[in-house]
Amino acid sequence: MQLSAELWKSLVSSIRCEHRKGSPEKRKNQRVQIRARITLTPLQDGRPVAGNVDVWTRDISGQGMSFTSNQRFSPQQQFLIELPWPRKVPLRLLATTRQCRKLADNVYCIGLIYQPMASESSQTASANAAYAA
C-alpha cells in the first residue's frame, strides 16, 4: 500500500521534520527524517494483543517507516499505527514489520511497511473497532 500524494503531503506537514544532510536519497521512495512519538498496537490474528507501545520514529516514506524501540519485534508482526494528524482523529494505518536490526543493547531499529486496510476483512475490522475503543 502507498499513501496518496495528498495524504503524504498532509502527514509530513503535520509533523516536525529534520531534513537529512549529505548525499541525496537513493531509495525508490523518498524518506523524510521525522522524530515523533507514535503509538503502535501489536496485532495477532487481526486482534490487539499486549497493549500499546509508544515509540520514536526515525523516518517515514509513502510506503513505510522506521522507528527505534527497546523491544525486539518479530518479522511479519502486524501493528495498527496511530500518527499525529491535524484533524481531531489521528491517522491510523496497518503495518507489518519488514526488518528489526539491533543498534545497541536493548535498542532496535524496526522497519515497517504499510498494508491495505481491507474493510471487508473481519479481522481488520475487529482490530480497528477494538483500537478505537
N, C-alpha and C positions, 0 to 999 in steps of 0.2 A: 504494500500500500504506500502511496506517496501523497503527502499533503498537497492540496491545491495551492496555486500561487498566491491567491488572496489570503488563505488561511496561514500560509507560511509567513507572508509579509506582516500580517496582524500579530502573529505569535512573536516573531523576532522583535517587532517594535514595542511589544508589551513587556519585554524582559530586558533588563540592563545587560548590555553585552560589551565584551572587551575583544577587540579585533586582534588576531594573531599577527605578530611581526615575523619577518623572514621570508622564506621562499613562498611563492604562490601555491595555492592548494592544487594538488594533482589528482585528487579523488574525483570520481564521476559526479558525486553530489556535493555541492558546496556546503561546508560546515561553518557554523558560527560559534566561536568560543563564548559560552554563556555560563555564568556562575549564578545559579538559582537553586533554592531549596524546593524540591518537589516531593510529592507523596506517591509511593508505589503500594499497590495492594497485590500481594502474591496470589496467584490462582492455581488451583489444582482441579482438573476436570471441569474447568469453567466456573468454579466457585471460589470465593475468597477463603484463604487459609492464613493462619498465624498472625493476623493483624497487619496494620500498615507499617511501612518502612519509610522513613524520611532520609533522603539522600541529597547530595550536591551534584548538579550537572557539571560536566566538563565542556561538552559541545553538543550541538544539535544540528540536524540536517532535515531535509524534507522526507527522508526515508528512515531516520532513526536518531539515536542519541547515545552519548556515553555519560557515565557518572561514576563517582567514587563512593565506596562503601566499606565498612569494617566487616561486612559479611560476604562470604563467597556465594555466588549463585550458580545453579546447575545450568548446563546447556539446555536450551529449549524451554526454560522456565518461563511461564507466562505471567504478565502483570497487567493491571489496569493502572495507568499513569494519570495523575492529576496535575495539570500545568497551570501556572498563573495565566490569567486571561483578563482583558479589560472589561469584560462583561461580569455580571454578578455570579454566574455559574462558571466554574473552572472548566477548561477544556479537558476531556477525558479521552484517552487513547488506549488501545490494546497493543501490547508489545511482547516480543519474545527475546530472551537472551540469545545473543549471537556469539558473544565471547566473554570470558571472565579471565582477567590477567592479574596476577599478583604483582603489586608495586613495591610493597614492604610488608613487614609483619602486620597482619590484620588490616591491611589496606589493599583494596582491589579496584581495578578499573573494569567496569562492566559495559559492554556494548549491547544496545537493544535495537531491534528493527521493528517498525510499526507493522501491525497486522490489520486486515479489514475487520470492522465491527459488523459482522453479519447479523442483522436484526432478526433474521429468520432462525438463527441458531438459538435453541432454547438454553444452551449452556451460557452463551454470551449474554443473553437477555437476563438470565437469573443472576449472573455476576454483576451486571450493571444495576439491577434492582437492589441487590444486597449492598453494593458500593454506595449507592445514593442514599440508603437508609442511615 
